[in-house]
Amino acid sequence: MLAKYRVILTLPGASSFVLAGLIARFPISMYGLGAVLLVQSRTGSYFKAGVVSAAFAIAAAVGGPITSRFADRLGQNRLIPLLLSMHVSTLLVTIFLIIQNANLYLIVLVAIISGATVPTVGPFIRARWKKAAKNSSQQNTAFAMESVVDEIIFIFGPPLVTLLCVVVYDALGLLLAAVLVAIGGLWLSSQKSTQPEIHVVGQDRGKAAIRYPGIISIFLVYVLLGAVFGAAEVIAVAFSREKGSPELAGALIAAWSIGSLAAGITMGAIHFKNKLSNRFLITTFFFALSLIPLPFIYTLPALFVTLLISGLAISPVLISGYTLIGQLVPQNRLTEGFAWANTGAGLGIALASAISGWVIDNSGAQVAFWVVTAAGLLTFVITLGTYKDLKRADSRSAIPA
């Protein structure tokens, strides 16, 4: 099963940019939960915690396609250091303001700046894989491995942040995130040979990636996927606290990732013969189905098992979605195209974090699980409703600019 992974990791420069990318994007599993734990610890409000987390996530979602488009034009080696200098400095200021119990509006403002300048490492790495892969089979394996990397991050990130913030110091999770993104980002930017070709401004003024048929469909699905992830993260913290075991919040979130990791590894080793659009439709159906039991779970062990099973449906959706994007946008919009998926997820995380925080404050964690279930069901509804556009990827490689 692992032979395909060994092959792609021997491609020139692949192992280096994969490891750098792992370090640089490890903080994506730390930002939201770290902010929730820090703000809630200092203010006692899940709603305020959700607002700060949402402000950061929305800014990252909006800024992602913009900075990714600049990456296609300027090169990752020039853009990443600029983003890091702004992102890390404002993240540290945000932490300081929260600790000092500063005005919420000021905290949100600085968090927005920090979120808007987060390097979109996932799209950067997937664009490098699109260049490095020699055929569609290698590309599928590469995207599957990136999904596996994401799951590894979310297996170890949340428990680590929970341990650091709850047991050691409530700001330590975000402080570690700042260190990791700086180290990994600078290492990645130094690897010039594997970055995608630079497209000079004026050379190809094609339309924005979001305007290509099918991309808006995937974007909407990723908004709902993000809503599921964002709501579940906040609810896991609240649910574990209500049950008297706040230290288990990270383990609950990691359960999802363990299931998704197993599915991602398996999916990358399979040579698919069915159409991409069909694959995406089927995976969103099972993802939605797996979330239906959540509002009816009342114990921590039952929730852990349910999330573990539900996680099996996550990687297949994400891998199929990124593969579709690689077929629907031209090469000179590739990083931007991948970034729109991240933007959708970021918007969904932000909105659902705030909404679920409000529901928790007013009705408790159990009721808030309906936010997760509803968002999951809508992923399939949107996919089914926009299936015609997605079928465009079945009969072509990436379209010309």
C-alpha positions as CSV (number, residue, x, y, z in Angstrom):
1,M,0.0,0.0,0.0
2,L,2.8,2.4,0.8
3,A,4.8,1.8,-2.4
4,K,3.1,4.7,-4.2
5,Y,4.0,7.1,-1.4
6,R,7.7,6.0,-1.5
7,V,7.7,6.7,-5.2
8,I,6.4,10.3,-5.0
9,L,8.7,11.1,-2.1
10,T,11.7,10.3,-4.2
11,L,10.7,12.9,-6.8
12,P,13.3,15.8,-6.8
13,G,12.9,18.0,-3.8
14,A,9.6,16.4,-2.7
15,S,10.6,15.2,0.7
16,S,12.1,18.6,1.7
17,F,9.1,20.6,0.8
18,V,6.7,18.1,2.4
19,L,8.6,18.3,5.7
20,A,8.9,22.1,5.5
21,G,5.2,22.3,4.7
22,L,4.4,20.0,7.7
23,I,6.1,22.3,10.1
24,A,4.8,25.5,8.6
25,R,1.1,24.5,8.6
26,F,1.2,22.6,11.9
27,P,-0.2,25.8,13.4
28,I,-3.5,25.6,11.5
29,S,-4.5,23.0,14.1
30,M,-3.5,25.3,16.8
31,Y,-4.8,28.8,16.0
32,G,-8.5,28.3,16.5
33,L,-8.3,26.0,19.5
34,G,-5.5,28.0,21.0
35,A,-7.5,31.2,20.7
36,V,-10.6,29.7,22.1
37,L,-8.8,28.3,25.1
38,L,-6.8,31.5,25.8
39,V,-9.8,33.9,25.4
40,Q,-12.2,31.7,27.3
41,S,-9.6,31.3,30.1
42,R,-9.3,35.1,30.4
43,T,-12.9,36.1,29.9
44,G,-15.0,33.1,30.7
45,S,-17.0,33.6,27.5
46,Y,-17.2,31.1,24.7
47,F,-18.9,33.7,22.5
48,K,-15.9,36.1,22.9
49,A,-13.6,33.2,22.2
50,G,-15.5,32.3,19.1
51,V,-15.5,36.0,17.9
52,V,-11.7,36.3,18.1
53,S,-11.3,32.9,16.5
54,A,-13.8,33.8,13.8
55,A,-12.1,37.2,13.1
56,F,-8.8,35.5,12.6
57,A,-10.3,32.7,10.4
58,I,-12.3,35.1,8.2
59,A,-9.3,37.3,7.6
60,A,-7.3,34.3,6.7
61,A,-10.0,33.1,4.3
62,V,-10.3,36.5,2.6
63,G,-6.6,37.0,2.4
64,G,-5.7,33.5,1.1
65,P,-6.7,33.8,-2.5
66,I,-5.2,37.3,-2.7
67,T,-1.8,36.3,-1.3
68,S,-1.9,33.0,-3.4
69,R,-2.4,35.0,-6.6
70,F,0.6,37.0,-5.7
71,A,2.5,33.8,-5.1
72,D,1.7,32.7,-8.7
73,R,3.1,36.0,-9.9
74,L,6.0,36.8,-7.6
75,G,7.1,33.4,-6.5
76,Q,6.7,31.7,-3.1
77,N,10.4,32.4,-2.2
78,R,9.7,36.2,-2.3
79,L,6.2,36.3,-0.9
80,I,6.5,33.9,2.1
81,P,9.1,36.0,4.1
82,L,7.0,39.1,3.7
83,L,3.8,37.4,4.9
84,L,5.7,35.8,7.9
85,S,7.0,39.1,9.1
86,M,3.5,40.6,9.3
87,H,1.8,37.5,10.5
88,V,4.1,36.5,13.3
89,S,4.5,40.0,14.7
90,T,0.7,40.7,14.8
91,L,0.0,37.2,16.3
92,L,2.3,38.0,19.2
93,V,0.6,41.4,19.6
94,T,-2.8,39.6,19.7
95,I,-1.6,37.3,22.4
96,F,-0.3,40.2,24.4
97,L,-3.6,42.1,24.1
98,I,-5.7,39.1,25.2
99,I,-3.4,38.6,28.3
100,Q,-3.7,42.3,29.1
101,N,-7.5,42.0,28.9
102,A,-7.6,44.8,26.2
103,N,-10.7,46.0,24.5
104,L,-12.3,43.2,22.4
105,Y,-12.5,45.4,19.3
106,L,-8.8,46.1,19.4
107,I,-8.0,42.4,19.8
108,V,-10.2,41.5,16.9
109,L,-8.6,44.2,14.7
110,V,-5.1,42.9,15.3
111,A,-6.3,39.3,14.9
112,I,-7.7,40.3,11.5
113,I,-4.3,41.6,10.4
114,S,-2.6,38.5,11.6
115,G,-5.1,36.2,10.0
116,A,-5.0,38.0,6.6
117,T,-1.2,37.5,6.4
118,V,-1.1,33.7,7.3
119,P,0.9,32.0,4.5
120,T,-1.4,29.6,2.6
121,V,1.0,26.7,3.0
122,G,-1.5,24.0,1.9
123,P,-2.1,25.6,-1.5
124,F,1.7,26.3,-1.8
125,I,2.5,22.7,-1.3
126,R,-0.2,21.3,-3.5
127,A,0.9,23.6,-6.3
128,R,4.4,22.2,-6.0
129,W,3.0,18.7,-6.2
130,K,1.1,19.6,-9.3
131,K,4.4,20.5,-10.9
132,A,6.3,17.5,-9.5
133,A,3.9,14.7,-10.2
134,K,4.4,13.0,-13.5
135,N,0.9,11.6,-14.1
136,S,-2.6,11.7,-12.6
137,S,-2.0,8.6,-10.4
138,Q,1.0,10.3,-8.8
139,Q,-1.1,13.4,-8.4
140,N,-3.9,11.5,-6.6
141,T,-1.3,9.9,-4.3
142,A,0.3,13.3,-3.6
143,F,-3.0,15.0,-2.8
144,A,-3.9,12.0,-0.6
145,M,-0.6,12.3,1.2
146,E,-1.3,16.0,1.8
147,S,-4.6,15.1,3.3
148,V,-2.7,12.6,5.5
149,V,-0.3,15.3,6.5
150,D,-3.2,17.5,7.5
151,E,-4.7,14.8,9.6
152,I,-1.4,14.1,11.3
153,I,-1.4,17.8,12.2
154,F,-4.9,17.6,13.6
155,I,-4.1,14.4,15.5
156,F,-1.2,15.9,17.4
157,G,-2.0,19.6,17.3
158,P,-5.2,19.8,19.4
159,P,-4.1,17.5,22.2
160,L,-0.8,19.4,22.3
161,V,-2.5,22.8,22.4
162,T,-4.9,21.6,25.1
163,L,-2.1,20.2,27.2
164,L,-0.1,23.4,26.9
165,C,-3.0,25.8,27.5
166,V,-4.8,23.9,30.2
167,V,-2.0,22.4,32.2
168,V,1.0,24.7,31.5
169,Y,0.1,28.2,30.4
170,D,-3.0,29.4,28.6
171,A,-1.0,31.4,25.9
172,L,1.6,28.7,25.2
173,G,-0.4,27.1,22.3
174,L,-0.4,30.3,20.2
175,L,3.2,31.1,21.1
176,L,4.3,27.7,19.8
177,A,2.3,28.3,16.7
178,A,4.2,31.5,16.0
179,V,7.5,29.7,16.3
180,L,6.5,26.8,14.0
181,V,5.1,28.8,11.2
182,A,8.2,31.0,11.1
183,I,10.6,28.1,11.0
184,G,8.7,26.0,8.5
185,G,7.8,29.0,6.3
186,L,11.3,30.3,6.0
187,W,12.6,26.7,5.1
188,L,9.9,26.3,2.5
189,S,10.6,29.7,0.9
190,S,14.3,28.8,0.5
191,Q,13.4,25.8,-1.8
192,K,13.2,27.7,-5.1
193,S,13.7,24.7,-7.5
194,T,10.4,23.1,-6.6
195,Q,8.1,26.1,-6.6
196,P,5.7,26.6,-9.5
197,E,6.7,28.8,-12.4
198,I,6.3,32.5,-11.9
199,H,3.7,34.2,-14.1
200,V,4.6,37.8,-14.8
201,V,1.9,40.4,-14.4
202,G,0.5,41.2,-17.8
203,Q,1.6,38.0,-19.3
204,D,-1.7,36.2,-18.7
205,R,-4.5,38.3,-17.3
206,G,-7.0,35.5,-17.2
207,K,-10.0,35.7,-14.9
208,A,-9.9,34.8,-11.2
209,A,-9.9,31.1,-10.4
210,I,-13.3,31.4,-8.6
211,R,-14.9,32.3,-11.9
212,Y,-14.0,29.1,-13.7
213,P,-17.0,26.7,-13.9
214,G,-17.2,24.2,-11.1
215,I,-14.9,26.1,-8.7
216,I,-17.8,28.0,-7.1
217,S,-19.4,24.7,-6.4
218,I,-16.4,23.3,-4.6
219,F,-16.0,26.6,-2.8
220,L,-19.5,26.3,-1.3
221,V,-18.9,22.7,-0.3
222,Y,-15.7,23.7,1.5
223,V,-17.5,26.5,3.3
224,L,-19.8,23.8,4.8
225,L,-16.9,21.5,5.5
226,G,-15.3,24.3,7.4
227,A,-18.5,25.0,9.2
228,V,-18.5,21.4,10.4
229,F,-14.8,21.6,11.6
230,G,-15.2,25.0,13.2
231,A,-18.3,24.2,15.1
232,A,-17.0,20.8,16.3
233,E,-13.8,22.4,17.6
234,V,-15.7,24.8,19.9
235,I,-18.3,22.2,20.9
236,A,-15.6,19.7,21.8
237,V,-14.1,22.2,24.3
238,A,-17.5,22.9,25.8
239,F,-18.8,19.3,25.8
240,S,-15.6,18.1,27.5
241,R,-15.9,20.9,30.1
242,E,-19.6,20.1,30.8
243,K,-18.6,16.5,31.4
244,G,-15.9,17.5,33.8
245,S,-12.9,16.5,31.6
246,P,-11.7,19.7,29.8
247,E,-8.3,18.0,29.1
248,L,-10.0,15.6,26.7
249,A,-11.1,18.3,24.2
250,G,-8.0,17.8,22.1
251,A,-8.5,14.0,22.1
252,L,-12.0,14.4,20.8
253,I,-10.9,16.5,17.9
254,A,-8.0,14.2,17.2
255,A,-10.4,11.2,16.9
256,W,-11.8,12.7,13.7
257,S,-8.3,13.1,12.4
258,I,-7.3,9.5,13.2
259,G,-10.2,8.2,11.1
260,S,-9.5,10.6,8.3
261,L,-5.8,9.6,8.4
262,A,-6.7,6.0,7.9
263,A,-9.0,6.8,5.0
264,G,-6.5,9.2,3.4
265,I,-3.7,6.6,3.4
266,T,-5.9,4.0,1.8
267,M,-7.3,6.4,-0.8
268,G,-3.8,7.4,-1.9
269,A,-2.9,3.8,-2.6
270,I,-6.0,3.1,-4.8
271,H,-6.1,3.6,-8.6
272,F,-9.5,5.0,-9.2
273,K,-11.4,4.3,-12.4
274,N,-14.7,6.1,-11.6
275,K,-15.3,9.7,-12.7
276,L,-14.1,12.5,-10.4
277,S,-17.5,14.1,-10.2
278,N,-19.1,10.8,-9.1
279,R,-16.3,10.3,-6.5
280,F,-16.9,13.7,-5.0
281,L,-20.7,13.2,-4.9
282,I,-20.4,9.8,-3.2
283,T,-17.9,11.1,-0.6
284,T,-20.0,14.1,0.4
285,F,-23.0,11.7,0.8
286,F,-21.2,9.5,3.3
287,F,-19.7,12.5,5.1
288,A,-23.2,14.0,5.6
289,L,-24.5,10.6,6.7
290,S,-21.8,10.1,9.3
291,L,-22.7,13.4,11.1
292,I,-26.4,12.6,11.7
293,P,-25.8,10.8,15.1
294,L,-23.9,13.6,16.8
295,P,-26.9,15.5,18.4
296,F,-27.9,12.2,20.0
297,I,-24.6,11.5,21.8
298,Y,-24.4,12.1,25.5
299,T,-21.1,10.6,26.8
300,L,-17.5,11.3,26.0
301,P,-16.6,7.7,25.0
302,A,-19.6,7.5,22.6
303,L,-18.7,10.9,21.1
304,F,-15.1,9.7,20.7
305,V,-16.2,6.6,18.8
306,T,-18.7,8.5,16.7
307,L,-16.1,11.1,15.7
308,L,-13.6,8.4,14.9
309,I,-16.1,6.7,12.5
310,S,-17.1,10.0,11.0
311,G,-13.5,10.9,10.3
312,L,-13.3,8.1,7.8
313,A,-15.4,10.2,5.4
314,I,-13.3,13.4,5.7
315,S,-10.1,12.7,3.7
316,P,-12.0,11.3,0.7
317,V,-14.0,14.5,0.4
318,L,-11.0,16.8,0.7
319,I,-8.8,14.7,-1.7
320,S,-11.5,14.6,-4.4
321,G,-12.2,18.3,-4.0
322,Y,-8.5,19.3,-4.5
323,T,-8.2,16.9,-7.4
324,L,-11.2,18.5,-9.1
325,I,-9.7,21.9,-8.7
326,G,-6.5,20.7,-10.3
327,Q,-8.6,19.8,-13.3
328,L,-10.8,22.8,-13.5
329,V,-8.3,25.7,-13.3
330,P,-5.3,26.6,-15.6
331,Q,-1.8,26.2,-14.4
332,N,-1.3,29.9,-13.9
333,R,-4.3,30.0,-11.4
334,L,-3.4,26.8,-9.6
335,T,-2.3,28.2,-6.3
336,E,-5.2,30.6,-6.3
337,G,-7.6,27.8,-7.1
338,F,-6.4,25.7,-4.2
339,A,-6.6,28.8,-2.0
340,W,-10.3,29.3,-2.7
341,A,-10.9,25.8,-1.2
342,N,-9.0,26.9,1.9
343,T,-10.9,30.2,1.9
344,G,-14.3,28.4,1.8
345,A,-13.2,26.2,4.7
346,G,-11.9,29.3,6.6
347,L,-15.2,31.2,6.2
348,G,-17.1,28.1,7.3
349,I,-14.9,27.7,10.4
350,A,-15.3,31.4,11.3
351,L,-19.0,31.5,10.9
352,A,-19.7,28.2,12.7
353,S,-17.3,29.0,15.5
354,A,-19.2,32.2,16.4
355,I,-22.7,30.6,15.8
356,S,-21.8,27.4,17.9
357,G,-20.3,29.6,20.6
358,W,-23.6,31.5,20.9
359,V,-25.6,28.3,20.9
360,I,-23.4,26.9,23.6
361,D,-23.7,30.0,25.8
362,N,-27.5,29.9,25.5
363,S,-28.4,26.2,25.2
364,G,-25.3,24.0,25.9
365,A,-23.0,21.9,23.8
366,Q,-25.6,19.1,23.2
367,V,-27.9,21.4,21.2
368,A,-24.9,23.0,19.4
369,F,-24.2,19.6,17.7
370,W,-27.2,20.4,15.4
371,V,-25.0,23.1,13.8
372,V,-22.5,20.4,12.8
373,T,-25.2,18.0,11.5
374,A,-27.0,20.6,9.5
375,A,-23.7,21.8,7.8
376,G,-22.8,18.2,7.0
377,L,-26.1,17.5,5.3
378,L,-25.8,20.7,3.2
379,T,-22.5,19.6,1.8
380,F,-24.3,16.8,-0.1
381,V,-27.2,19.0,-1.1
382,I,-24.8,21.6,-2.6
383,T,-22.8,18.9,-4.4
384,L,-25.9,17.3,-5.8
385,G,-27.3,20.7,-6.9
386,T,-24.1,21.8,-8.7
387,Y,-23.2,18.4,-10.1
388,K,-23.5,19.5,-13.7
389,D,-20.6,22.0,-13.3
390,L,-18.4,19.4,-11.5
391,K,-18.8,17.0,-14.4
392,R,-16.6,19.3,-16.5
393,A,-13.6,17.8,-14.8
394,D,-14.4,14.3,-16.1
395,S,-13.5,14.9,-19.7
396,R,-10.4,17.1,-19.5
397,S,-7.1,18.0,-17.9
398,A,-6.6,21.4,-16.6
399,I,-8.1,23.9,-19.0
400,P,-6.0,26.5,-20.8
401,A,-5.7,30.1,-19.5
